[in-house]
Amino acid sequence: FIQWSQDVLSSYKDDGVDVFLLLGVVEALAAIFK
């Protein structure tokens, strides 16, 4: 899961807003699956 999130972040790092939104989603999913 960590590797997947890193791959997604690296592929979307050019879009600043999308990165922040994605970070929120990743944190939410991490909290759910923790």
RADALIN-V596228 format. One record per pair of residues at least 4 apart in sequence whose ideal C-beta (glycine too) atoms are under 6 Angstrom apart, sorted by the first residue. I is the first residue (numbers start at 1). GAP is how many residues later the second one is. If there is no record, write none. Layout:
BEGIN
i	gap
I	GAP
I	GAP
END
This chain:
BEGIN
i	gap
5	21
12	6
12	7
18	4
30	4
END
